[in-house]
C-alpha cells in the first residue's frame, strides 16, 4: 500500500504513474482520498519494487526524484508540488 500525505486542494485528486503492477507512465491511477491530506492506493502484488511519481489531477507531477517502494510493504510519502 502507498500512502501519500499531502493536501492537493479542494476539488483536486491525486494520481500515481509509474513502473510496477497496474501502473504505467502514460496514464495515472486514482488514489483514494482518506482525509484532506491523506491519500492511499493498494497495488497488485509483484516481485519487484515499484517506481512511481504522483500527480495532481493526473497533470501536475510532484517535484523531486521518482519514488521506489516494495509493494509487499506499506510506504508513506510526502510529495511536494
C-alpha positions as CSV (number, residue, x, y, z in Angstrom):
1,X,0.0,0.0,0.0
2,X,1.2,3.5,-0.8
3,X,0.1,6.4,1.4
4,X,0.6,10.0,0.3
5,X,0.4,12.7,2.9
6,X,-0.3,16.0,1.1
7,X,-3.1,18.5,0.7
8,X,-3.8,18.9,-3.1
9,X,-6.6,21.4,-2.5
10,X,-10.4,21.1,-2.6
11,X,-11.8,19.6,-5.7
12,X,-8.4,18.1,-6.8
13,X,-7.5,14.4,-7.0
14,X,-4.2,12.6,-6.6
15,X,-3.0,10.1,-9.2
16,X,0.0,7.8,-9.5
17,X,2.0,6.8,-12.6
18,X,5.0,4.5,-12.7
19,X,6.5,1.2,-13.4
20,X,5.1,-1.8,-11.5
21,X,1.9,-3.9,-11.1
22,X,-1.1,-2.0,-12.6
23,X,1.0,1.2,-13.3
24,X,2.3,2.9,-16.4
25,X,3.9,6.2,-17.2
26,X,1.2,7.2,-19.7
27,X,-2.0,7.4,-17.6
28,X,-2.4,7.6,-13.9
29,X,-4.4,5.5,-11.4
30,X,-6.5,7.4,-8.9
31,X,-5.7,7.3,-5.2
32,X,-8.4,7.1,-2.6
33,X,-9.0,10.2,-0.5
34,X,-8.9,9.2,3.2
35,X,-8.7,12.8,4.6
36,X,-7.9,16.2,3.2
37,X,-4.2,15.4,3.4
38,X,-4.2,11.6,3.2
39,X,-4.4,9.5,0.0
40,X,-3.8,5.8,-0.5
41,X,-3.7,3.1,-3.1
42,X,-3.3,-0.6,-2.8
43,X,-1.3,-2.1,-5.7
44,X,-1.4,-5.6,-7.1
45,X,1.3,-8.0,-5.8
46,X,4.5,-8.1,-7.7
47,X,8.0,-9.4,-7.4
48,X,10.0,-6.2,-8.0
49,X,9.9,-2.7,-6.5
50,X,7.6,-0.1,-7.9
51,X,9.0,3.1,-9.3
52,X,6.4,6.0,-9.3
53,X,5.5,9.6,-9.2
54,X,2.4,11.3,-8.0
55,X,0.3,13.9,-10.0
56,X,-2.4,16.3,-9.1
57,X,-5.4,15.6,-11.4
58,X,-3.1,13.4,-13.5
59,X,-1.4,16.5,-14.9
60,X,0.9,18.2,-12.4
61,X,3.9,16.0,-11.4
62,X,5.4,16.0,-7.9
63,X,8.8,17.6,-7.7
64,X,11.9,15.7,-7.0
65,X,13.1,12.2,-8.0
66,X,11.0,9.2,-8.6
67,X,9.9,7.2,-5.5
68,X,10.7,3.5,-5.1
69,X,8.7,1.1,-2.9
70,X,8.3,-2.6,-2.2
71,X,4.7,-3.5,-3.0
72,X,4.7,-6.0,-0.1
73,X,5.0,-3.3,2.5
74,X,3.2,0.0,3.4
75,X,5.0,3.1,2.3
76,X,4.2,6.7,3.2
77,X,5.5,9.6,1.1
78,X,5.1,13.4,1.5
79,X,5.1,14.7,-2.1
80,X,5.6,18.4,-2.9
81,X,4.2,20.1,-6.0
